[in-house]
């Protein structure tokens, strides 16, 4: 058992070091020597865990995508936002007050949710991960894996909330998937490009508040159940 624990710790250390190196120099310039050196190990040991740089990168992308999707799942578990059954809820998920309550005022709920998303996902670490994956997505398998396990999960879970509020008449009749895509697009529209290009990688509370308020204004003009002028 102890040997297994040590092996898993070493494997995770290699993945963490690989993430640093890939973000710093990109996939092409990254070397297995440098990744092993970051852990204080040898390249021969690293190859016992990952048989190539490509294998190591794919596993790192899979892990990062799962983490991103998992963070959004945790948020939506906490929110009671209609996450499909079969996903385990953590203690934090059960104990944290709802953010996405389909019975509450839509504008209030989505404003709080949008502020939470920008605060927790528009960060140097998250943006660095996206840059790294985009650079490697000349391999479409890498791009597909990250998209399906990360961003697509986030849209899918928010879509469940929109299904419920549209059915309840709190928003106009519309495709809930498209509504989820539009909502995310509006949240990111003012800041995401600047973040990707390393211009604005963190937002203070004031910037988050005004960005989300403008996104909500446009979203409710498009999807509000009552005329919104």
C-alpha positions in Angstrom: 0.0 0.0 0.0 2.8 2.5 0.9 4.5 1.8 -2.4 1.3 2.5 -4.3 0.9 5.8 -2.4 4.5 6.8 -3.2 4.0 5.9 -6.8 0.8 8.0 -7.1 2.5 10.9 -5.4 5.4 10.8 -7.8 3.1 10.5 -10.8 1.1 13.6 -9.7 4.4 15.4 -9.1 5.4 14.7 -12.7 2.1 16.0 -14.0 2.3 19.2 -11.9 5.8 19.8 -13.2 4.7 19.1 -16.8 1.9 21.7 -16.4 4.4 24.3 -15.4 6.9 23.5 -18.2 4.2 23.3 -20.9 2.7 26.6 -19.9 6.1 28.3 -19.7 7.6 27.1 -23.0 4.9 25.3 -24.9 4.6 21.7 -26.0 7.2 21.8 -28.7 10.0 23.3 -26.6 9.2 21.3 -23.4 11.6 18.5 -22.7 11.2 15.4 -20.6 14.6 16.2 -19.0 13.3 19.5 -17.7 10.1 18.0 -16.4 12.0 15.3 -14.6 14.5 17.9 -13.2 11.6 19.9 -11.7 10.7 16.9 -9.6 14.3 16.1 -8.7 14.1 12.9 -10.6 15.7 11.3 -13.7 14.3 11.1 -17.2 14.5 7.3 -17.0 12.1 7.4 -14.0 9.7 9.8 -15.8 9.6 7.4 -18.7 8.5 4.6 -16.4 5.3 6.6 -15.7 4.8 8.1 -19.2 6.3 6.5 -22.3 6.4 9.7 -24.3 6.0 13.5 -24.0 2.7 13.1 -26.0 1.3 10.6 -23.5 2.2 12.9 -20.6 0.6 15.9 -22.3 -2.6 14.0 -23.1 -2.9 12.8 -19.5 -2.3 16.3 -18.2 -5.0 17.7 -20.5 -7.4 15.0 -19.4 -6.7 15.9 -15.7 -7.1 19.6 -16.3 -10.3 19.2 -18.2 -11.7 17.0 -15.5 -10.7 19.6 -12.9 -12.4 22.4 -14.8 -15.5 20.3 -15.4 -15.4 19.2 -11.8 -15.2 22.7 -10.5 -18.2 23.7 -12.5 -20.0 20.5 -11.4 -19.3 21.3 -7.7 -20.7 24.8 -8.2 -23.8 23.4 -9.8 -24.2 20.7 -7.2 -24.0 23.5 -4.6 -26.5 25.5 -6.5 -29.2 22.8 -7.0 -29.1 23.6 -10.7 -30.5 20.3 -12.0 -27.2 18.4 -12.5 -28.0 15.0 -14.1 -28.1 12.2 -11.5 -25.2 9.9 -11.1 -22.7 12.5 -10.0 -21.6 12.3 -6.4 -22.2 15.4 -4.3 -19.6 16.5 -1.8 -20.3 17.7 1.7 -19.5 21.2 0.5 -22.1 20.8 -2.3 -24.7 19.8 0.2 -24.0 22.5 2.7 -23.4 25.5 0.5 -26.4 27.8 -0.1 -28.0 27.5 -3.5 -26.8 29.8 -6.4 -29.0 28.4 -9.2 -32.4 28.1 -7.6 -35.0 27.8 -10.4 -37.8 29.1 -8.1 -35.9 32.3 -7.3 -35.7 35.6 -9.3 -33.8 34.8 -12.5 -31.9 38.1 -12.6 -30.7 37.8 -9.0 -29.7 34.2 -9.4 -27.8 34.6 -12.7 -26.1 37.8 -11.4 -24.7 35.9 -8.4 -23.8 32.9 -10.6 -22.1 35.1 -13.2 -20.0 36.9 -10.5 -19.0 33.5 -9.1 -17.9 32.2 -12.5 -15.8 35.3 -13.4 -14.2 35.3 -10.0 -13.3 31.6 -10.0 -12.6 30.9 -13.7 -11.1 34.1 -15.0 -7.8 33.5 -13.2 -4.1 33.3 -14.3 -4.1 29.5 -13.8 -7.3 28.8 -15.7 -6.4 31.1 -18.6 -2.9 29.6 -18.7 -4.4 26.1 -19.1 -6.7 27.3 -21.9 -3.7 28.9 -23.7 -1.7 25.7 -23.3 -4.5 23.5 -24.7 -5.2 25.9 -27.6 -1.6 25.8 -28.7 -1.6 22.0 -28.7 -5.0 21.7 -30.4 -3.4 21.2 -33.8 -4.0 17.7 -32.6 -7.9 17.7 -32.7 -8.1 14.9 -30.2 -6.5 17.1 -27.6 -8.9 20.0 -28.3 -11.9 17.7 -28.4 -11.0 16.0 -25.1 -10.6 19.3 -23.2 -13.7 20.8 -24.7 -15.9 17.8 -24.0 -14.7 17.3 -20.4 -14.4 20.9 -19.5 -16.3 23.8 -21.2 -19.0 21.5 -22.7 -19.8 20.1 -19.3 -20.2 23.6 -17.9 -22.7 24.6 -20.6 -24.6 21.3 -20.2 -25.1 21.8 -16.5 -26.2 25.4 -16.9 -28.6 24.3 -19.6 -30.4 22.2 -17.0 -31.2 25.3 -15.0 -32.6 27.1 -18.1 -34.8 24.1 -18.9 -36.5 24.5 -15.6 -36.9 28.3 -15.6 -38.1 28.3 -19.2 -40.7 25.6 -18.4 -41.8 27.7 -15.4 -42.3 30.7 -17.6 -39.5 32.7 -16.0 -37.8 33.2 -19.3 -39.3 33.2 -22.8 -39.6 30.0 -24.8 -36.2 29.3 -26.3 -33.6 26.5 -26.8 -32.0 26.1 -23.3 -28.7 25.0 -24.8 -28.5 28.2 -26.9 -29.5 30.3 -23.9 -26.7 28.7 -21.9 -24.2 29.4 -24.7 -25.4 33.0 -25.0 -25.2 33.6 -21.3 -21.6 32.3 -21.1 -20.7 34.3 -24.2 -22.0 37.5 -22.6 -20.2 36.9 -19.4 -16.9 36.5 -21.3 -17.4 39.1 -24.0 -15.7 42.0 -22.3 -12.8 40.1 -20.6 -12.0 36.7 -22.1 -9.9 37.9 -25.1 -7.8 40.2 -22.8 -7.3 37.3 -20.5 -6.2 34.9 -23.2 -3.7 37.4 -24.4 -2.3 37.8 -20.9 -3.5 41.4 -20.7 -6.1 41.1 -17.9 -5.9 37.8 -16.1 -7.6 38.7 -12.9 -10.7 40.9 -12.2 -11.4 42.8 -9.0 -14.9 42.7 -7.5 -16.0 46.0 -9.0 -15.0 45.0 -12.5 -16.8 41.7 -12.1 -19.9 43.4 -10.8 -20.2 45.9 -13.7 -19.3 43.2 -16.3 -22.0 40.9 -15.1 -24.5 43.7 -14.8 -24.0 44.6 -18.5 -24.2 40.9 -19.5 -27.5 40.5 -17.6 -29.0 43.6 -19.2 -28.4 42.2 -22.7 -29.4 38.6 -21.7 -32.8 39.7 -20.2 -33.6 41.9 -23.2 -33.2 38.8 -25.3 -34.7 36.1 -23.1 -36.8 37.9 -20.5 -40.4 36.6 -20.3 -41.8 40.2 -20.1 -40.9 43.1 -22.3 -37.6 44.5 -21.1 -36.8 48.0 -22.2 
